[in-house]
Amino acid sequence: MTRTLILGGTGWLGREIAEQLVANGDDVTCLARGESGAVPSGVTFIRSDRRTPDAYVLVAGIAWDEIIELAYEADLVTGALEALADCAQHWTLVSSVSVYASNAEAGADEEAVVVEAVDFDDYAQAKVAAERVTTEAVGDHLLIARPGLIVEPGDTSDRFSYWVARLALASHEAVLLPEVRDRSVQFIDVRDLAAWLIGAGHRGLTGIYNAVGSERDLSTVLLAAAQVAGHTGNLISVDDEWLIEHSVNYWAGRRSLPLWLPRSDSAFAQRSRDRFVAAGGTERNLHEVLEDVLADERKRGLDRERRSGLTREEENLLLDEIARQLASV
């Protein structure tokens, strides 16, 4: 039995890690405010605001086989290290591929240059700072995992799930797509990521790893999503300039087409995963992921309000505009 402390554990990735550890028969403690979700069954839960002076008093001094840090905010990361760095046989920091300074080099690996950590309010810079301070405190028993896009049921970002849900909602009607030619997407299922993190911790794996899935053609993913969703309507693809002129945003957020990246940032979805695969990283079948995501989306409501994507009304207005322009030619 491994004794693991998760700093977090009620949110999405943290909860998945905790549930898998419990299923493995491990002794799992989660320290968190408990505001991100329900406490996983079988977990010892310590409710704590990590910004208070006595945040770690109940877990400090215990010999932990593994500590998993999910936060990136400077005060949370440094506070945990000050209290717990000497208590862990192995430490895992979940970082991000957002730390890299350039998204222009396809196949770039873990040795690529990262951004300068100056503004800790910036996500990427804060992640770099977290990596550096943790490396200084923990030393040679640290694993830094840099995931890219994480997907699966429960994702609240709506970046990946938007497409299979939208295609199912549209049914026989048209759906608006970006220009998919020579565009890639790279994602990892949260269940696969959690399983790898757990196995890596048990093996005492150290170093830096891009914990990412295979590079896939965006067209392949969208066509697979259409198949899984049973969509029989037209897929209307328009170029970047038209979308930008009509105030459609890249990648994520309101009024966006999720997973659509600027050409200049295409390598964000083309990171090397060689080191990850060599260390046992695996991924499940694309159709299995899409089917699971769609089942979850149906439960949550295909037409629900989303953090990313176009509303169906916004999309139909854009499709109408495209039809008018074509009719006038």
HELIX and SHEET records of a PDB file:
HELIX    1   1 TRP A   12  ALA A   23  1                                  12    
HELIX    2   2 ALA A   74  LEU A   84  1                                  11    
HELIX    3   3 ALA A   85  CYS A   87  5                                   3    
HELIX    4   4 VAL A   97  VAL A   99  5                                   3    
HELIX    5   5 TYR A  123  VAL A  138  1                                  16    
HELIX    6   6 GLY A  139  HIS A  141  5                                   3    
HELIX    7   7 SER A  161  ALA A  170  1                                  10    
HELIX    8   8 VAL A  190  ARG A  203  1                                  14    
HELIX    9   9 LEU A  218  ALA A  229  1                                  12    
HELIX   10  10 ASP A  240  GLU A  245  1                                   6    
HELIX   11  11 ARG A  263  ALA A  269  5                                   7    
HELIX   12  12 ASP A  274  ALA A  278  1                                   5    
HELIX   13  13 LEU A  286  ARG A  300  1                                  15    
HELIX   14  14 ARG A  312  SER A  328  1                                  17    
SHEET    1   A 7 THR A  44  ARG A  47  0                                        
SHEET    2   A 7 ASP A  27  ALA A  32  1                                        
SHEET    3   A 7 ARG A   3  LEU A   7  1                                        
SHEET    4   A 7 GLU A  66  GLU A  69  1                                        
SHEET    5   A 7 TRP A  91  VAL A  94  1                                        
SHEET    6   A 7 LEU A 142  PRO A 147  1                                        
SHEET    7   A 7 GLY A 207  ALA A 211  1                                        
SHEET    1   B 3 LEU A 149  VAL A 151  0                                        
SHEET    2   B 3 SER A 184  ASP A 189  1                                        
SHEET    3   B 3 GLU A 215  ASP A 217 -1                                        
SHEET    1   C 2 VAL A 175  PRO A 178  0                                        
SHEET    2   C 2 LEU A 235  VAL A 238  1                                        
SHEET    1   D 2 ASN A 249  TRP A 251  0                                        
SHEET    2   D 2 SER A 256  PRO A 258  1                                        
END                                                                             
